[in-house]
């Protein structure tokens, strides 16, 4: 589903810029990645790329500054609790959107857009996330979260895919939206995009919807959990299973309380671990059914490998290495090293969210029509309802 970006020639609007990109995709297959998309248009100058990256880094540094200092500035004010609860994704997206407006007004956004490398930043952040996930915890202490993740992903992915088909959405966009809303937001959409070879404007569109729905959830779900009288475990499971980005889950869990945050993190990381399974399934489905023509040769294992999102393997490898490393060193030493990795991960996620803000196009959402928004919004409602039921069923007697 090409957005306005493909028609108007704007490389910053959602990532895909000109008619030449769309024509290239139609003639030789979908654009496979961010790098391929950039190469499909006139090559940006090194100076433009460096300048764009510099803008992202500066705005990222500003995000980190606010994230660190706002709680201090509001320590003795009525806003203390709110300021402490607001996490870096909120600052990063807000600052990115502000930068978006300023650069557009200065007619610099298009020139610098080659440096807004959302895909690279989010993939790197996801791989680094794996280092902090202990596989033993997922297998033993997180038994209910594994069951919840499997049931919730199956139900919500299936509903989103079905409704998208009923409303006539493109199969690739259906895959991105279903993966994003049922698993873990932007990173799941990126993984799905690699599996189905989606176009970059579809990735940006899915990412925009994730952010639009995730930001209010940071504050609404803890409030609803308190209003419904949910236990910490149930509230955490509900938050972890429903908010579509890991960073937003952390922010919302912090508002709900420390115990809720722990459960939310376990549930969300369990869903994250299932990205690879969904990516493999989508790769097989699109290769064997959606894009296979009559009489075509059966796809080879090499073709599966070429389409599989490799960063998922990096995520799994980081989790295995991190778990083994922590078992082989002193606890304090291991914790200090993981803290460094987590801080680096935070930086990459900040840069990713800033880039999403810089690339966001409200016009793109409007011109894409109402159907994808209805599909995603309906799936969010289903996700909330099914997630609440599973959280109560599986975690009502759970204790830390």
DAPENOR-V976023 format. One record per residue. PHI is phi in degrees with one decimal (none if undefined). PSI is psi in radians with two decimals (* if undefined). D_CENTER is the distance of its C-alpha to the mean C-alpha in whole Angstrom. Layout:
phi->PHI psi->PSI d_center->D_CENTER
phi->PHI psi->PSI d_center->D_CENTER
//
This chain:
phi->none psi->1.59 d_center->20
phi->-64.9 psi->2.41 d_center->21
phi->-94.0 psi->-3.06 d_center->20
phi->-63.3 psi->-0.42 d_center->23
phi->-60.8 psi->-0.69 d_center->21
phi->-69.3 psi->-0.36 d_center->23
phi->-96.3 psi->-0.52 d_center->26
phi->-100.9 psi->-0.13 d_center->27
phi->76.2 psi->0.75 d_center->26
phi->-117.4 psi->1.86 d_center->23
phi->-70.4 psi->-0.18 d_center->21
phi->-93.8 psi->-0.35 d_center->19
phi->-77.7 psi->1.63 d_center->18
phi->74.4 psi->0.04 d_center->15
phi->104.0 psi->-0.55 d_center->16
phi->-107.0 psi->2.38 d_center->19
phi->-109.3 psi->-0.95 d_center->22
phi->-123.4 psi->2.96 d_center->25
phi->-60.2 psi->-0.55 d_center->27
phi->-62.4 psi->-0.57 d_center->28
phi->-67.0 psi->-0.81 d_center->24
phi->-61.9 psi->-0.73 d_center->25
phi->-65.6 psi->-0.69 d_center->28
phi->-62.6 psi->-0.69 d_center->27
phi->-66.5 psi->-0.68 d_center->24
phi->-70.2 psi->-0.59 d_center->27
phi->-81.8 psi->-0.63 d_center->29
phi->-126.1 psi->0.31 d_center->28
phi->100.0 psi->2.89 d_center->25
phi->-63.8 psi->2.65 d_center->21
phi->-65.7 psi->2.22 d_center->20
phi->-84.3 psi->-0.53 d_center->18
phi->-155.5 psi->3.03 d_center->16
phi->-59.2 psi->-0.80 d_center->16
phi->-62.0 psi->-0.78 d_center->19
phi->-63.6 psi->-0.65 d_center->21
phi->-65.2 psi->-0.72 d_center->20
phi->-65.5 psi->-0.63 d_center->21
phi->-73.3 psi->-0.37 d_center->24
phi->-73.7 psi->-0.40 d_center->25
phi->-101.8 psi->3.12 d_center->26
phi->-58.2 psi->2.33 d_center->28
phi->-64.1 psi->2.24 d_center->28
phi->-70.9 psi->2.67 d_center->27
phi->-72.5 psi->2.73 d_center->29
phi->-59.8 psi->-0.68 d_center->28
phi->-61.4 psi->-0.69 d_center->29
phi->-67.4 psi->-0.72 d_center->26
phi->-64.3 psi->-0.83 d_center->24
phi->-61.7 psi->-0.74 d_center->25
phi->-63.8 psi->-0.72 d_center->25
phi->-63.7 psi->-0.77 d_center->22
phi->-63.9 psi->-0.68 d_center->20
phi->-61.7 psi->-0.69 d_center->23
phi->-62.3 psi->-0.79 d_center->22
phi->-61.4 psi->-0.78 d_center->18
phi->-64.4 psi->-0.74 d_center->20
phi->-63.1 psi->-0.76 d_center->22
phi->-67.6 psi->-0.57 d_center->20
phi->-65.3 psi->-0.72 d_center->18
phi->-64.1 psi->-0.67 d_center->21
phi->-64.4 psi->-0.68 d_center->22
phi->-59.7 psi->-0.83 d_center->19
phi->-63.3 psi->-0.62 d_center->20
phi->-62.9 psi->-0.84 d_center->23
phi->-65.7 psi->-0.71 d_center->22
phi->-59.9 psi->-0.61 d_center->20
phi->-82.9 psi->-0.69 d_center->23
phi->-96.8 psi->-0.48 d_center->26
phi->-57.9 psi->-0.77 d_center->25
phi->-58.9 psi->-0.59 d_center->26
phi->-70.7 psi->-0.74 d_center->29
phi->-64.2 psi->-0.53 d_center->30
phi->-103.1 psi->0.24 d_center->30
phi->-57.6 psi->-0.61 d_center->31
phi->-110.7 psi->0.51 d_center->35
phi->-123.4 psi->2.93 d_center->33
phi->-64.8 psi->-0.25 d_center->32
phi->-90.4 psi->0.14 d_center->29
phi->-55.2 psi->-0.87 d_center->29
phi->-66.6 psi->-0.75 d_center->26
phi->-64.1 psi->-0.80 d_center->24
phi->-62.6 psi->-0.65 d_center->24
phi->-70.5 psi->-0.48 d_center->23
phi->-84.0 psi->-0.45 d_center->20
phi->-72.7 psi->2.12 d_center->18
phi->-100.3 psi->3.05 d_center->16
phi->-58.0 psi->-0.53 d_center->15
phi->-58.8 psi->-0.64 d_center->11
phi->-65.6 psi->-0.85 d_center->14
phi->-62.4 psi->-0.76 d_center->16
phi->-62.6 psi->-0.80 d_center->14
phi->-68.8 psi->-0.73 d_center->13
phi->-62.0 psi->-0.78 d_center->17
phi->-67.7 psi->-0.68 d_center->18
phi->-62.0 psi->-0.74 d_center->16
phi->-64.7 psi->-0.71 d_center->17
phi->-63.1 psi->-0.76 d_center->21
phi->-61.4 psi->-0.65 d_center->21
phi->-55.8 psi->-0.86 d_center->20
phi->-64.3 psi->-0.80 d_center->23
phi->-64.5 psi->-0.82 d_center->25
phi->-65.3 psi->-0.60 d_center->25
phi->-65.3 psi->-0.76 d_center->25
phi->-62.9 psi->-0.60 d_center->28
phi->-86.2 psi->0.02 d_center->29
phi->59.3 psi->0.62 d_center->29
phi->-112.0 psi->-0.22 d_center->27
phi->-61.9 psi->-0.78 d_center->23
phi->-63.9 psi->-0.70 d_center->24
phi->-67.4 psi->-0.59 d_center->26
phi->-94.8 psi->-0.07 d_center->23
phi->-62.4 psi->-0.41 d_center->20
phi->-64.4 psi->-0.33 d_center->20
phi->-91.5 psi->-0.04 d_center->19
phi->-87.4 psi->1.32 d_center->16
phi->-90.6 psi->1.15 d_center->14
phi->-54.5 psi->-0.81 d_center->10
phi->-61.5 psi->-0.80 d_center->10
phi->-63.5 psi->-0.79 d_center->12
phi->-63.6 psi->-0.77 d_center->11
phi->-71.2 psi->-0.66 d_center->7
phi->-63.8 psi->-0.77 d_center->9
phi->-63.4 psi->-0.72 d_center->12
phi->-62.6 psi->-0.68 d_center->10
phi->-66.5 psi->-0.72 d_center->9
phi->-61.8 psi->-0.79 d_center->13
phi->-65.5 psi->-0.52 d_center->14
phi->-59.3 psi->-0.64 d_center->12
phi->-58.2 psi->-0.52 d_center->14
phi->-64.8 psi->-0.44 d_center->18
phi->-95.7 psi->0.04 d_center->17
phi->-99.0 psi->2.00 d_center->17
phi->-84.5 psi->2.02 d_center->21
phi->-61.7 psi->-0.58 d_center->21
phi->-62.4 psi->-0.71 d_center->24
phi->-64.0 psi->-0.75 d_center->23
phi->-62.2 psi->-0.64 d_center->21
phi->-80.8 psi->-0.64 d_center->24
phi->-100.5 psi->-1.18 d_center->26
phi->-71.7 psi->-0.34 d_center->25
phi->-106.9 psi->0.54 d_center->22
phi->-52.6 psi->-0.89 d_center->24
phi->-62.0 psi->-0.59 d_center->23
phi->-69.9 psi->-0.57 d_center->20
phi->-64.8 psi->-0.79 d_center->20
phi->-64.0 psi->-0.76 d_center->22
phi->-61.4 psi->-0.79 d_center->20
phi->-60.5 psi->-0.79 d_center->16
phi->-62.8 psi->-0.81 d_center->18
phi->-68.6 psi->-0.74 d_center->20
phi->-68.5 psi->-0.77 d_center->17
phi->-62.8 psi->-0.75 d_center->15
phi->-61.1 psi->-0.82 d_center->18
phi->-67.1 psi->-0.83 d_center->19
phi->-74.6 psi->-0.71 d_center->16
phi->-61.3 psi->-0.81 d_center->15
phi->-60.9 psi->-0.76 d_center->19
phi->-63.3 psi->-0.80 d_center->20
phi->-63.9 psi->-0.76 d_center->17
phi->-61.7 psi->-0.75 d_center->18
phi->-64.1 psi->-0.86 d_center->22
phi->-66.0 psi->-0.68 d_center->21
phi->-60.9 psi->-0.66 d_center->20
phi->-67.2 psi->-0.70 d_center->23
phi->-63.7 psi->-0.59 d_center->25
phi->-93.9 psi->0.10 d_center->24
phi->77.3 psi->0.49 d_center->24
phi->-74.1 psi->2.65 d_center->21
phi->-59.7 psi->2.44 d_center->20
phi->-58.5 psi->-0.64 d_center->19
phi->-69.0 psi->-0.71 d_center->17
phi->-67.3 psi->-0.65 d_center->15
phi->-58.0 psi->-0.76 d_center->16
phi->-63.4 psi->-0.74 d_center->14
phi->-65.1 psi->-0.82 d_center->11
phi->-65.0 psi->-0.75 d_center->11
phi->-64.5 psi->-0.71 d_center->12
phi->-67.4 psi->-0.76 d_center->10
phi->-63.0 psi->-0.82 d_center->7
phi->-77.3 psi->-0.44 d_center->9
phi->-95.5 psi->-0.35 d_center->11
phi->-114.3 psi->-1.48 d_center->9
phi->-153.6 psi->0.78 d_center->6
phi->69.0 psi->-2.29 d_center->4
phi->-61.2 psi->-0.77 d_center->2
phi->-64.0 psi->-0.64 d_center->3
phi->-68.8 psi->-0.66 d_center->6
phi->-64.5 psi->-0.68 d_center->6
phi->-63.0 psi->-0.78 d_center->7
phi->-61.9 psi->-0.78 d_center->9
phi->-64.0 psi->-0.66 d_center->11
phi->-61.4 psi->-0.71 d_center->12
phi->-65.8 psi->-0.61 d_center->14
phi->-72.2 psi->-0.68 d_center->15
phi->-103.1 psi->0.01 d_center->17
phi->59.0 psi->0.89 d_center->17
phi->-73.1 psi->2.79 d_center->15
phi->-81.9 psi->2.74 d_center->16
phi->-66.1 psi->-0.57 d_center->14
phi->-67.0 psi->-0.50 d_center->15
phi->-70.2 psi->-0.65 d_center->13
phi->-63.4 psi->-0.82 d_center->10
phi->-63.2 psi->-0.66 d_center->11
phi->-63.9 psi->-0.84 d_center->12
phi->-61.5 psi->-0.74 d_center->9
phi->-62.0 psi->-0.69 d_center->7
phi->-63.1 psi->-0.76 d_center->10
phi->-64.0 psi->-0.70 d_center->10
phi->-57.6 psi->-0.84 d_center->7
phi->-65.8 psi->-0.77 d_center->9
phi->-58.4 psi->-0.71 d_center->12
phi->-85.7 psi->-0.50 d_center->12
phi->-75.1 psi->-0.67 d_center->10
phi->-60.2 psi->-0.85 d_center->13
phi->-63.9 psi->-0.55 d_center->16
phi->-63.1 psi->-0.51 d_center->15
phi->-53.8 psi->-0.68 d_center->15
phi->-99.7 psi->-0.57 d_center->18
phi->-71.3 psi->-0.75 d_center->19
phi->-65.3 psi->-0.78 d_center->19
phi->-60.1 psi->-0.67 d_center->21
phi->-64.2 psi->-0.78 d_center->23
phi->-64.8 psi->-0.69 d_center->23
phi->-60.9 psi->-0.72 d_center->24
phi->-69.4 psi->-0.71 d_center->27
phi->-65.1 psi->-0.60 d_center->28
phi->-85.5 psi->-0.08 d_center->28
phi->68.8 psi->0.59 d_center->29
phi->-75.5 psi->2.57 d_center->27
phi->-69.2 psi->2.89 d_center->27
phi->-58.8 psi->-0.73 d_center->25
phi->-65.3 psi->-0.79 d_center->24
phi->-66.2 psi->-0.76 d_center->23
phi->-61.2 psi->-0.77 d_center->22
phi->-63.3 psi->-0.74 d_center->19
phi->-64.0 psi->-0.67 d_center->19
phi->-66.7 psi->-0.80 d_center->18
phi->-63.7 psi->-0.84 d_center->15
phi->-64.3 psi->-0.56 d_center->14
phi->-85.6 psi->-0.23 d_center->14
phi->-116.8 psi->-0.60 d_center->13
phi->-76.8 psi->2.37 d_center->10
phi->-89.6 psi->0.04 d_center->7
phi->-132.1 psi->2.50 d_center->5
phi->-60.7 psi->-0.73 d_center->8
phi->-63.7 psi->-0.73 d_center->9
phi->-68.0 psi->-0.59 d_center->10
phi->-61.3 psi->-0.77 d_center->11
phi->-61.5 psi->-0.72 d_center->13
phi->-65.6 psi->-0.80 d_center->15
phi->-67.7 psi->-0.71 d_center->16
phi->-62.0 psi->-0.63 d_center->17
phi->-64.1 psi->-0.62 d_center->19
phi->-67.3 psi->-0.69 d_center->21
phi->-72.4 psi->-0.41 d_center->22
phi->128.2 psi->2.82 d_center->23
phi->-60.9 psi->-0.78 d_center->23
phi->-66.4 psi->-0.72 d_center->24
phi->-63.5 psi->-0.65 d_center->21
phi->-62.3 psi->-0.71 d_center->19
phi->-62.8 psi->-0.81 d_center->20
phi->-66.2 psi->-0.74 d_center->20
phi->-59.3 psi->-0.71 d_center->16
phi->-65.9 psi->-0.74 d_center->15
phi->-63.1 psi->-0.78 d_center->17
phi->-64.1 psi->-0.78 d_center->16
phi->-67.1 psi->-0.73 d_center->12
phi->-67.1 psi->-0.52 d_center->13
phi->-64.3 psi->-0.76 d_center->15
phi->-63.0 psi->-0.72 d_center->12
phi->-56.7 psi->-0.69 d_center->10
phi->-65.5 psi->-0.32 d_center->13
phi->-90.3 psi->0.01 d_center->14
phi->-55.9 psi->-0.78 d_center->11
phi->-60.3 psi->-0.73 d_center->14
phi->-62.2 psi->-0.80 d_center->16
phi->-64.7 psi->-0.69 d_center->14
phi->-62.1 psi->-0.74 d_center->14
phi->-63.3 psi->-0.76 d_center->18
phi->-62.6 psi->-0.75 d_center->19
phi->-67.0 psi->-0.69 d_center->17
phi->-57.8 psi->-0.82 d_center->19
phi->-64.5 psi->-0.78 d_center->22
phi->-63.7 psi->-0.83 d_center->22
phi->-71.0 psi->-0.61 d_center->21
phi->-72.6 psi->-0.73 d_center->24
phi->-87.3 psi->-0.42 d_center->27
phi->-123.8 psi->-1.03 d_center->27
phi->-63.9 psi->-0.80 d_center->25
phi->-104.7 psi->0.09 d_center->26
phi->-88.9 psi->2.18 d_center->29
phi->-92.3 psi->2.83 d_center->32
phi->-61.8 psi->2.30 d_center->35
phi->80.7 psi->0.00 d_center->37
phi->-72.1 psi->2.65 d_center->34
phi->-68.8 psi->2.46 d_center->34
phi->-60.6 psi->2.30 d_center->32
phi->-56.5 psi->2.51 d_center->29
phi->-88.4 psi->2.93 d_center->30
phi->-61.6 psi->-0.58 d_center->28
phi->-63.4 psi->-0.68 d_center->27
phi->-65.5 psi->-0.67 d_center->25
phi->-60.2 psi->-0.78 d_center->23
phi->-64.7 psi->-0.70 d_center->22
phi->-63.9 psi->-0.57 d_center->22
phi->-89.5 psi->-0.31 d_center->19
phi->-69.9 psi->2.32 d_center->17
phi->-69.3 psi->1.88 d_center->14
phi->-64.4 psi->-0.46 d_center->16
phi->-66.0 psi->-0.36 d_center->13
phi->-63.1 psi->-0.68 d_center->13
phi->-65.9 psi->-0.64 d_center->17
phi->-63.0 psi->-0.68 d_center->16
phi->-61.0 psi->-0.83 d_center->14
phi->-65.8 psi->-0.75 d_center->17
phi->-62.1 psi->-0.72 d_center->19
phi->-62.7 psi->-0.66 d_center->18
phi->-65.5 psi->-0.77 d_center->18
phi->-63.7 psi->-0.84 d_center->22
phi->-62.9 psi->-0.76 d_center->23
phi->-61.7 psi->-0.74 d_center->22
phi->-64.3 psi->-0.81 d_center->24
phi->-65.3 psi->-0.68 d_center->27
phi->-64.0 psi->-0.79 d_center->27
phi->-64.3 psi->-0.47 d_center->27
phi->-77.8 psi->-0.30 d_center->30
phi->-104.0 psi->-0.10 d_center->32
phi->-125.1 psi->2.94 d_center->32
phi->-58.7 psi->2.51 d_center->33
phi->-59.3 psi->-0.76 d_center->31
phi->-67.5 psi->-0.71 d_center->31
phi->-63.7 psi->-0.81 d_center->30
phi->-61.2 psi->-0.75 d_center->27
phi->-62.4 psi->-0.69 d_center->26
phi->-65.0 psi->-0.72 d_center->27
phi->-69.4 psi->-0.72 d_center->25
phi->-63.9 psi->-0.61 d_center->22
phi->-62.2 psi->-0.67 d_center->22
phi->-63.8 psi->-0.77 d_center->22
phi->-63.7 psi->-0.72 d_center->19
phi->-63.7 psi->-0.64 d_center->17
phi->-67.0 psi->-0.71 d_center->18
phi->-64.3 psi->-0.71 d_center->17
phi->-59.7 psi->-0.75 d_center->14
phi->-59.6 psi->-0.72 d_center->14
phi->-60.9 psi->-0.80 d_center->15
phi->-65.7 psi->-0.66 d_center->13
phi->-67.7 psi->-0.65 d_center->10
phi->-59.7 psi->-0.82 d_center->12
phi->-62.0 psi->-0.63 d_center->13
phi->-66.1 psi->-0.80 d_center->9
phi->-68.4 psi->-0.64 d_center->9
phi->-60.6 psi->-0.77 d_center->13
phi->-63.9 psi->-0.65 d_center->13
phi->-62.3 psi->-0.74 d_center->10
phi->-62.2 psi->-0.71 d_center->13
phi->-66.6 psi->-0.56 d_center->16
phi->-90.8 psi->-0.23 d_center->15
phi->-60.6 psi->2.42 d_center->14
phi->-133.8 psi->1.84 d_center->17
phi->-64.0 psi->-0.61 d_center->19
phi->-61.1 psi->-0.67 d_center->21
phi->-62.7 psi->-0.69 d_center->19
phi->-65.2 psi->-0.74 d_center->18
phi->-63.7 psi->-0.81 d_center->21
phi->-76.4 psi->-0.30 d_center->23
phi->-71.7 psi->-0.30 d_center->20
phi->98.2 psi->3.08 d_center->22
phi->-87.0 psi->-0.37 d_center->22
phi->-63.7 psi->-0.84 d_center->21
phi->-62.3 psi->-0.61 d_center->17
phi->-67.1 psi->-0.71 d_center->17
phi->-63.9 psi->-0.74 d_center->19
phi->-61.6 psi->-0.86 d_center->18
phi->-66.3 psi->-0.79 d_center->14
phi->-61.8 psi->-0.74 d_center->16
phi->-63.9 psi->-0.69 d_center->19
phi->-65.9 psi->-0.63 d_center->16
phi->-62.0 psi->-0.73 d_center->15
phi->-63.3 psi->-0.79 d_center->18
phi->-62.5 psi->-0.74 d_center->19
phi->-59.4 psi->-0.76 d_center->16
phi->-62.7 psi->-0.79 d_center->18
phi->-68.6 psi->-0.86 d_center->21
phi->-66.3 psi->-0.70 d_center->21
phi->-62.8 psi->-0.70 d_center->19
phi->-64.6 psi->-0.79 d_center->21
phi->-60.7 psi->-0.78 d_center->24
phi->-68.2 psi->-0.64 d_center->23
phi->-63.7 psi->-0.77 d_center->22
phi->-65.5 psi->-0.74 d_center->26
phi->-66.0 psi->-0.75 d_center->27
phi->-93.9 psi->-0.39 d_center->26
phi->-119.7 psi->0.07 d_center->25
phi->-64.7 psi->-0.48 d_center->28
phi->-109.7 psi->0.24 d_center->31
phi->-81.6 psi->2.36 d_center->28
phi->-128.2 psi->2.56 d_center->29
phi->-84.4 psi->* d_center->28
//
